[in-house]
């Protein structure tokens, strides 16, 4: 039986705002499940329902066989939750924050301190254990916040954009720890706007947009479904008016539907991208199109998001390396 079962879940806020619109999905025990979407898509609302902080308007949400609206206390015993905004007490030390959370989850004083000491070591905060959290860097606070979510050793961890605002090295260090947690059997439900993060961590993911799940699957399967590698044409500055013309011209080379346009660029997917690149160049030259950059690259989750929502979610921090590139100066 799945660890999480969501069926026809709906959440309507006052004023008729439909934040979650009849979504259905499951999360298996032991997996890392990525929940992607832009701000306002419904990610946080879904998590808040699953951790019993928000009541659904209709539908069901079941965690470890327990309906979140029927026995919320039992659900809370099983889950840890790290919200978007760091929830540590700046006036307490790192150790005091962790012990307090353990006590709130019903641990004895001795158990809470032992668990806190273990987490301080795991999160590499032992040297700062007795410093006020208010003196910590953003990355240290994020690690301490994650420790609070783990204070009662939950089997299911909800992370709502856990690395937002962190520098790339700190973000990657946190990825390593999350992989270790998952290897020890902790199921992780991860919301993120960082597509690179989802690709690195999630074994399966769903994309939600305007309250509706638009696609679901493994990262690789979703990228394979795009129909091959990408040919991307970027126009010279000031030539944005020709984007639609370029899309029409190179659309003939696509094996996966119409060309996609964004930010002064046009992209098509084809299984013979490298061999078709010369034809694309000739076609654009014949039409008098001034090209600033032409490249072939493997598909990314950003491309998946673009196809299924019509817009790019966020520029990835590490751009996939193109296997072939052509750049020309504007005439």
C-alpha positions as semicolon CSV with decimal commas, in nm:
position;residue;x (nm);y (nm);z (nm)
1;X;0,000;0,000;0,000
2;X;0,136;0,349;-0,084
3;X;0,252;0,563;0,206
4;X;0,057;0,863;0,071
5;X;-0,273;0,837;-0,116
6;X;-0,441;1,153;-0,242
7;X;-0,772;1,125;-0,422
8;X;-0,975;1,403;-0,587
9;X;-0,829;1,657;-0,345
10;X;-0,973;2,009;-0,363
11;X;-0,895;2,321;-0,163
12;X;-1,092;2,640;-0,221
13;X;-0,997;2,950;-0,023
14;X;-1,236;3,235;0,064
15;X;-1,320;3,437;-0,244
16;X;-1,343;3,126;-0,459
17;X;-0,967;3,081;-0,507
18;X;-0,923;2,719;-0,612
19;X;-0,568;2,649;-0,496
20;X;-0,589;2,270;-0,543
21;X;-0,825;2,145;-0,812
22;X;-0,917;1,775;-0,795
23;X;-0,570;1,619;-0,782
24;X;-0,499;1,248;-0,740
25;X;-0,159;1,085;-0,684
26;X;0,026;0,835;-0,464
27;X;0,371;0,822;-0,305
28;X;0,535;0,486;-0,237
29;X;0,716;0,404;0,082
30;X;1,090;0,471;0,054
31;X;1,087;0,699;-0,249
32;X;1,177;1,063;-0,304
33;X;0,876;1,224;-0,469
34;X;0,922;1,564;-0,632
35;X;0,631;1,807;-0,650
36;X;0,715;2,083;-0,899
37;X;0,541;2,404;-0,990
38;X;0,574;2,783;-0,993
39;X;0,471;3,005;-0,706
40;X;0,097;2,982;-0,647
41;X;0,063;2,646;-0,822
42;X;-0,074;2,465;-0,516
43;X;0,239;2,293;-0,383
44;X;0,238;2,438;-0,033
45;X;-0,139;2,404;0,003
46;X;-0,110;2,032;-0,078
47;X;0,167;1,981;0,176
48;X;-0,019;2,171;0,447
49;X;-0,319;1,943;0,397
50;X;-0,100;1,631;0,414
51;X;0,067;1,743;0,739
52;X;-0,275;1,829;0,891
53;X;-0,224;2,207;0,908
54;X;-0,503;2,277;0,661
55;X;-0,839;2,111;0,604
56;X;-0,933;2,012;0,248
57;X;-1,252;2,137;0,091
58;X;-1,323;1,793;-0,054
59;X;-1,148;1,472;-0,150
60;X;-0,927;1,253;0,067
61;X;-0,565;1,253;0,180
62;X;-0,434;0,940;0,354
63;X;-0,090;0,905;0,516
64;X;0,023;0,556;0,619
65;X;-0,337;0,437;0,603
66;X;-0,467;0,725;0,818
67;X;-0,706;0,988;0,688
68;X;-0,554;1,326;0,774
69;X;-0,893;1,467;0,872
70;X;-0,995;1,172;1,090
71;X;-0,686;1,118;1,305
72;X;-0,450;1,414;1,256
73;X;-0,259;1,342;1,578
74;X;-0,159;0,999;1,449
75;X;-0,043;1,149;1,119
76;X;0,174;1,406;1,301
77;X;0,355;1,130;1,488
78;X;0,467;0,985;1,157
79;X;0,574;1,295;0,965
80;X;0,835;1,568;0,981
81;X;0,779;1,901;0,811
82;X;1,027;2,172;0,712
83;X;0,838;2,469;0,572
84;X;0,956;2,726;0,318
85;X;1,043;2,974;0,588
86;X;1,298;2,871;0,850
87;X;1,130;2,815;1,186
88;X;1,417;2,813;1,434
89;X;1,412;3,030;1,748
90;X;1,698;3,278;1,714
91;X;1,717;3,329;2,093
92;X;1,780;2,960;2,162
93;X;2,097;2,766;2,095
94;X;2,104;2,495;1,830
95;X;2,086;2,227;2,098
96;X;1,796;2,400;2,277
97;X;1,600;2,425;1,951
98;X;1,636;2,054;1,885
99;X;1,556;1,947;2,241
100;X;1,249;2,171;2,244
101;X;1,117;2,013;1,923
102;X;1,181;1,665;2,058
103;X;0,989;1,745;2,376
104;X;0,699;1,890;2,173
105;X;0,684;1,560;1,988
106;X;0,653;1,368;2,313
107;X;1,009;1,255;2,373
108;X;1,137;1,242;2,728
109;X;1,399;1,499;2,829
110;X;1,673;1,237;2,807
111;X;1,555;1,108;2,470
112;X;1,517;1,458;2,329
113;X;1,872;1,551;2,431
114;X;2,018;1,228;2,294
115;X;1,833;1,272;1,965
116;X;1,939;1,637;1,950
117;X;2,305;1,547;1,999
118;X;2,281;1,285;1,724
119;X;2,129;1,537;1,482
120;X;2,388;1,800;1,564
121;X;2,658;1,554;1,463
122;X;2,475;1,436;1,151
123;X;2,411;1,794;1,037
124;X;2,768;1,901;1,121
125;X;2,653;2,154;1,380
126;X;2,820;2,006;1,690
127;X;3,080;2,283;1,707
128;X;2,801;2,542;1,710
129;X;2,567;2,348;1,938
130;X;2,570;2,605;2,216
131;X;2,561;2,916;2,000
132;X;2,242;3,117;1,961
133;X;2,074;3,029;1,633
134;X;2,048;3,401;1,557
135;X;2,424;3,404;1,494
136;X;2,404;3,128;1,231
137;X;2,444;3,170;0,856
138;X;2,147;3,097;0,631
139;X;2,283;2,752;0,545
140;X;2,337;2,662;0,910
141;X;1,985;2,774;0,998
142;X;1,842;2,565;0,715
143;X;2,027;2,257;0,844
144;X;1,903;2,324;1,197
145;X;1,549;2,366;1,067
146;X;1,578;2,030;0,893
147;X;1,704;1,882;1,221
148;X;1,390;2,007;1,396
149;X;1,177;1,826;1,139
150;X;1,374;1,507;1,213
151;X;1,374;1,540;1,593
152;X;1,121;1,257;1,643
153;X;1,276;1,029;1,376
154;X;0,980;1,039;1,132
155;X;0,934;0,785;0,856
156;X;0,799;1,051;0,617
157;X;0,963;1,389;0,566
158;X;0,791;1,683;0,392
159;X;1,025;1,949;0,259
160;X;0,872;2,265;0,114
161;X;1,143;2,427;-0,099
162;X;1,415;2,338;0,154
163;X;1,707;2,492;-0,036
164;X;1,554;2,824;-0,142
165;X;1,796;3,107;-0,076
166;X;2,096;2,880;-0,020
167;X;2,418;2,919;-0,215
168;X;2,498;2,632;-0,459
169;X;2,764;2,459;-0,242
170;X;2,533;2,455;0,063
171;X;2,246;2,334;-0,153
172;X;2,448;2,043;-0,286
173;X;2,568;1,952;0,063
174;X;2,205;1,930;0,171
175;X;2,130;1,706;-0,127
176;X;2,395;1,463;-0,004
177;X;2,232;1,445;0,338
178;X;1,884;1,396;0,191
179;X;2,014;1,106;-0,018
180;X;2,160;0,953;0,297
181;X;1,828;0,995;0,479
182;X;1,643;0,828;0,195
183;X;1,897;0,542;0,187
184;X;1,812;0,481;0,554
185;X;1,447;0,435;0,462
186;X;1,298;0,783;0,508
187;X;1,037;0,869;0,246
188;X;1,077;1,228;0,122
189;X;0,809;1,449;-0,029
190;X;0,992;1,742;-0,186
191;X;0,850;2,059;-0,336
192;X;1,092;2,274;-0,528
193;X;1,120;2,535;-0,800
194;X;1,475;2,423;-0,878
195;X;1,444;2,178;-1,166
196;X;1,806;2,070;-1,127
197;X;1,724;1,976;-0,767
198;X;1,428;1,761;-0,866
199;X;1,635;1,589;-1,135
200;X;1,912;1,514;-0,884
201;X;1,694;1,385;-0,600
202;X;1,352;1,266;-0,714
203;X;1,290;0,915;-0,840
204;X;0,945;1,023;-0,953
205;X;0,776;1,359;-0,978
206;X;0,459;1,545;-1,064
207;X;0,421;1,895;-1,207
208;X;0,132;2,101;-1,073
209;X;0,014;2,422;-1,238
210;X;-0,282;2,635;-1,131
211;X;-0,390;2,364;-0,889
212;X;-0,391;2,082;-1,145
213;X;-0,135;1,803;-1,193
214;X;-0,039;1,827;-1,560
215;X;0,212;1,541;-1,584
216;X;0,364;1,270;-1,365
217;X;0,645;1,016;-1,406
218;X;1,017;0,957;-1,359
219;X;1,244;1,246;-1,461
220;X;1,405;1,040;-1,736
221;X;1,074;0,916;-1,878
222;X;0,937;1,269;-1,891
223;X;1,247;1,392;-2,074
224;X;1,242;1,096;-2,314
225;X;0,881;1,176;-2,395
226;X;0,991;1,507;-2,549
227;X;1,099;1,325;-2,862
228;X;1,477;1,353;-2,878
229;X;1,741;1,621;-2,837
230;X;1,669;1,993;-2,855
231;X;1,768;2,235;-3,128
232;X;1,757;2,585;-2,984
233;X;1,775;2,903;-3,192
234;X;1,842;3,226;-3,006
235;X;1,786;3,546;-3,201
236;X;2,003;3,854;-3,189
237;X;1,890;4,130;-2,949
238;X;1,621;4,341;-3,109
239;X;1,504;4,063;-3,343
240;X;1,237;3,930;-3,109
241;X;0,966;4,016;-3,360
242;X;1,090;3,728;-3,577
243;X;1,043;3,460;-3,312
244;X;0,716;3,333;-3,457
245;X;0,865;3,326;-3,808
246;X;1,158;3,119;-3,681
247;X;0,919;2,883;-3,503
248;X;0,733;2,831;-3,828
249;X;1,050;2,770;-4,026
250;X;1,218;2,520;-3,794
251;X;0,895;2,354;-3,682
252;X;0,922;2,132;-3,988
253;X;1,217;1,957;-3,825
254;X;1,032;1,869;-3,505
255;X;0,940;1,512;-3,409
256;X;0,741;1,630;-3,107
257;X;0,480;1,883;-3,211
258;X;0,506;2,256;-3,260
259;X;0,819;2,456;-3,184
260;X;0,827;2,628;-2,844
261;X;0,920;2,992;-2,798
262;X;1,051;3,175;-2,492
263;X;1,278;3,471;-2,410
264;X;1,376;3,543;-2,769
265;X;1,455;3,179;-2,843
266;X;1,286;2,892;-3,027
267;X;1,326;2,523;-2,947
268;X;1,227;2,203;-3,129
269;X;1,286;1,840;-3,035
270;X;1,400;1,583;-3,285
271;X;1,564;1,242;-3,275
272;X;1,816;1,341;-3,543
273;X;1,910;1,681;-3,406
274;X;2,279;1,678;-3,502
275;X;2,217;1,567;-3,860
276;X;1,939;1,824;-3,907
277;X;2,139;2,117;-3,774
278;X;2,288;2,201;-4,117
279;X;1,939;2,206;-4,269
280;X;1,821;2,443;-3,997
281;X;2,113;2,678;-4,068
282;X;2,041;2,681;-4,441
283;X;1,671;2,740;-4,383
284;X;1,728;3,035;-4,153
285;X;1,996;3,186;-4,380
286;X;1,765;3,161;-4,680
287;X;1,498;3,348;-4,485
288;X;1,742;3,621;-4,383
289;X;1,713;3,542;-4,013
290;X;2,000;3,676;-3,800
291;X;2,089;3,409;-3,544
292;X;2,290;3,490;-3,231
293;X;2,320;3,130;-3,110
294;X;2,231;2,784;-3,238
295;X;2,283;2,475;-3,026
296;X;2,195;2,110;-2,977
297;X;2,145;1,979;-2,623
298;X;1,985;1,698;-2,429
299;X;1,633;1,767;-2,297
300;X;1,593;1,889;-1,939
301;X;1,313;1,908;-1,686
302;X;1,287;2,274;-1,778
303;X;1,188;2,159;-2,127
304;X;0,931;1,923;-1,975
305;X;0,787;2,211;-1,775
306;X;0,782;2,435;-2,081
307;X;0,588;2,182;-2,285
308;X;0,325;2,105;-2,024
309;X;0,267;2,450;-1,878
310;X;0,357;2,684;-2,162
311;X;0,623;2,870;-1,963
312;X;0,968;2,825;-1,815
313;X;0,966;2,784;-1,438
314;X;1,318;2,892;-1,354
315;X;1,652;2,908;-1,529
316;X;1,856;2,613;-1,407
317;X;2,169;2,693;-1,213
318;X;2,377;2,444;-1,407
319;X;2,290;2,445;-1,773
320;X;2,325;2,109;-1,949
321;X;2,627;2,112;-2,174
322;X;2,544;2,139;-2,543
323;X;2,697;1,876;-2,763
324;X;2,710;2,114;-3,058
325;X;2,694;2,489;-3,077
326;X;2,702;2,758;-3,343
327;X;2,734;3,125;-3,251
328;X;2,744;3,418;-3,481
329;X;2,778;3,790;-3,432
330;X;2,480;4,003;-3,545
331;X;2,532;4,151;-3,888
